[in-house]
Amino acid sequence: MLLAHSLGVRRLDLYMQFERPLSENELTPYRALLSRRTKGEPVAYLVGHKEFMALDFEVTPAVLVPNPDTEVLVQRAVALAREADRPLRAADVGTGSGCIAVALARYAANVEVWAGDVSREALDVAQRNVAKHGLEARVHLECGDLLEPLPGAFDLVCANLPYVNRAAEVSNEVKAQPATALYAEDGGAALVVRLMRETPPRLAPGGRVLAEIDPAILEAVHQAATASFGEVRVHRDLGGHERVIEAWS
């Protein structure tokens, strides 16, 4: 991926041009990328984009790198939207790159999304991704804390909030991503727990909340969700880990 990016070709072209010699001018930027990668910088930051839900997203160090585990949340949200078969209002809390909001709007044509984030730098990236996929009419961006800046009641509330314990040992690749989008207090559970407590009055009748979690905070989040909602369900990612909590009344 780094070589294809530095040469401005497709990965397939590397195989088709297998015997092509490279000049020093071509090797220099490639070596620079390799050097940054060996220090743990995510490939997505080096090449400037990342695929998520079969869609391409711009990625910068202002946002988390879209993670395949988050696709579980989006797939569930899309399934709920398609089952409804009517116009729905959805919120994407802590939108970052906008990957959840864009993917949900792209795969569920009956959904209009309001996406929020506390970081204006992240929202700039999200805005470019919304425009890139031609969804300006159905994805709206607001700056603020959790649901506070988002207007009205919602049929779906989706969230990939910071949930990493500040004391946890993480890889250099994780450390390279914005700390404000990674870490939360109370062992990582603080923001997701607060979302569970604050969401019920913002849900339309029959509405649901879907939040990504780490298995380490499942107990705390499950307890908060049970206190706020009548029904709680946990979805596992492809690795078998408890990854998304779904709650409704």
C-alpha positions in Angstrom: 0.0 0.0 0.0 2.8 2.4 0.8 4.7 1.7 -2.4 1.6 2.1 -4.5 0.8 5.3 -2.7 4.2 6.8 -3.2 4.3 5.9 -6.9 0.7 7.0 -7.5 -0.4 3.7 -8.9 -2.9 0.9 -7.9 -1.7 -2.0 -5.8 -2.6 -4.2 -8.8 -0.1 -2.2 -10.9 2.7 -3.2 -8.7 2.2 -6.8 -9.8 1.7 -5.9 -13.4 5.0 -3.9 -13.3 6.9 -6.4 -11.1 10.2 -6.0 -12.9 10.1 -2.2 -13.2 13.2 -0.6 -11.7 12.8 2.4 -9.4 14.8 5.5 -9.4 16.2 7.2 -6.3 13.7 9.9 -6.7 10.9 7.3 -6.5 12.6 5.4 -3.6 13.2 8.4 -1.4 9.5 9.2 -0.6 8.8 5.4 -0.2 11.6 5.1 2.4 10.3 8.1 4.3 6.9 6.4 4.5 8.5 3.2 5.7 10.4 5.0 8.4 7.2 6.6 9.7 5.5 3.2 9.6 8.2 1.5 11.6 7.5 4.1 14.4 3.9 2.9 14.6 2.2 5.6 12.5 -1.0 4.1 11.1 -1.0 3.2 7.4 -4.2 5.2 7.0 -2.5 8.4 8.1 0.4 7.8 5.8 -1.8 7.2 2.7 -4.6 9.6 3.8 -7.6 7.3 3.5 -9.2 4.1 4.8 -11.9 1.7 3.5 -14.9 1.2 5.8 -18.1 -0.7 4.8 -16.7 -0.9 1.3 -16.5 2.9 1.1 -13.4 5.1 1.0 -12.9 7.7 3.7 -10.4 10.5 4.1 -8.4 10.0 7.3 -6.1 12.5 9.0 -4.4 12.5 12.5 -7.4 14.6 13.7 -9.6 11.5 13.7 -9.5 7.8 14.7 -8.8 5.4 11.9 -12.1 3.6 11.0 -12.0 0.1 12.5 -13.6 -3.0 10.9 -15.0 -3.9 14.3 -17.3 -0.8 14.1 -18.9 -2.3 11.0 -21.0 -4.5 13.3 -22.7 -1.4 14.7 -23.4 0.0 11.2 -24.7 -3.2 9.9 -27.1 -3.5 12.8 -28.2 0.1 12.3 -28.8 -0.4 8.6 -30.8 -3.6 9.3 -33.0 -1.7 11.8 -33.5 1.1 9.3 -34.5 -1.2 6.5 -36.9 -3.1 8.7 -38.7 0.2 9.6 -39.5 0.9 5.9 -40.2 4.6 6.8 -38.2 7.8 7.1 -36.0 7.7 10.2 -33.9 10.3 12.1 -30.5 9.0 13.3 -27.8 10.5 15.4 -24.1 9.7 15.2 -22.5 10.7 18.5 -18.7 11.3 18.3 -18.7 11.0 14.5 -14.9 11.6 14.0 -14.3 10.9 10.3 -18.0 10.6 9.7 -17.7 6.9 8.7 -20.7 5.8 10.7 -23.0 8.6 9.5 -21.9 8.3 5.9 -22.2 4.5 5.8 -25.6 4.5 7.5 -27.0 7.2 5.1 -25.4 5.4 2.1 -26.9 2.0 2.8 -30.2 3.0 4.3 -31.8 5.5 2.0 -34.7 6.2 4.4 -32.4 7.7 7.1 -31.4 11.3 7.7 -28.4 11.6 10.0 -27.3 14.3 12.5 -23.7 13.8 13.4 -21.8 15.5 16.2 -18.3 15.8 17.7 -16.5 18.0 20.2 -13.6 18.4 17.8 -14.0 21.0 15.0 -10.9 19.5 13.3 -12.6 16.1 13.2 -15.8 17.7 11.8 -13.8 19.3 9.0 -12.7 15.8 8.0 -16.2 14.5 8.3 -17.6 17.3 6.2 -15.2 16.4 3.4 -16.2 12.7 3.6 -19.9 13.7 3.5 -19.3 15.8 0.4 -17.1 13.0 -1.2 -20.1 10.6 -1.0 -22.6 13.2 -2.1 -24.7 13.1 1.1 -24.8 16.7 2.1 -28.6 16.7 1.9 -29.0 13.8 4.4 -26.0 14.1 6.8 -25.8 17.2 9.0 -22.8 18.0 11.2 -22.8 19.9 14.5 -20.1 20.6 17.1 -20.8 19.8 20.7 -21.0 17.3 23.6 -22.8 14.0 23.0 -26.5 14.7 22.0 -26.5 18.3 23.1 -26.0 20.0 19.7 -28.2 17.6 17.8 -31.8 18.7 17.3 -35.0 16.8 18.0 -35.8 13.2 18.8 -34.2 10.2 17.1 -35.2 6.8 16.0 -31.6 5.6 16.1 -28.7 6.8 18.2 -25.3 5.4 17.1 -22.1 6.1 19.0 -18.4 5.2 18.9 -17.2 7.2 21.8 -13.8 7.1 23.6 -13.8 3.9 25.7 -10.1 3.0 26.4 -8.9 2.9 30.0 -6.2 5.5 30.5 -4.1 2.9 32.3 -4.3 0.3 29.5 -1.2 -0.7 27.5 -1.8 0.1 23.9 0.3 -0.2 20.7 2.2 2.6 19.1 -0.3 2.6 16.3 -3.1 3.3 18.8 -1.0 5.9 20.6 -0.6 7.8 17.3 -4.4 8.4 17.2 -6.0 11.4 19.0 -6.1 10.8 22.7 -9.4 12.7 23.1 -11.0 10.2 20.8 -9.6 7.2 22.6 -9.5 7.6 26.4 -12.3 8.0 28.9 -12.5 8.1 32.7 -13.9 5.4 35.0 -11.8 2.7 33.3 -13.0 3.8 29.9 -16.7 3.6 30.7 -17.6 7.2 31.6 -18.8 8.6 28.3 -20.7 5.5 27.1 -22.4 5.3 30.6 -23.4 8.9 30.4 -24.8 8.4 26.9 -27.0 5.6 28.2 -28.3 7.8 31.0 -28.9 10.8 28.8 -30.4 9.2 25.7 -33.9 8.0 26.7 -35.6 11.5 26.6 -34.0 12.0 23.1 -35.4 8.8 21.6 -38.6 8.7 19.5 -41.1 6.0 20.5 -39.5 2.7 19.6 -36.1 4.2 19.2 -32.8 2.4 19.9 -29.3 3.2 20.9 -26.3 1.4 19.6 -22.9 2.0 21.2 -19.5 0.5 20.5 -17.7 -0.8 23.6 -14.7 -2.6 24.8 -15.5 -5.9 26.6 -13.7 -4.5 29.6 -16.4 -1.9 30.2 -19.4 -4.2 29.3 -20.5 -4.6 32.9 -20.6 -0.9 33.7 -22.3 0.0 30.5 -24.8 -2.9 30.7 -25.7 -1.8 34.2 -26.3 1.8 33.0 -28.3 0.6 30.0 -30.5 -1.7 32.1 -31.3 1.2 34.5 -32.3 3.4 31.6 -34.0 1.0 29.2 -36.3 -2.0 29.3 -34.3 -4.2 26.9 -30.5 -4.6 26.3 -28.7 -6.8 23.8 -25.0 -7.3 23.1 -23.6 -7.9 19.6 -20.2 -9.6 19.0 -17.6 -8.6 16.4 -16.0 -11.0 13.9 -13.4 -11.9 16.5 -16.1 -13.0 18.9 -15.7 -10.0 21.3 -18.6 -8.2 22.9 -18.4 -5.0 20.8 -21.8 -3.3 20.5 -24.5 -2.8 23.1 -28.1 -2.2 21.9 -30.7 -0.8 24.2 -34.4 0.1 23.8 -37.6 0.5 25.9 
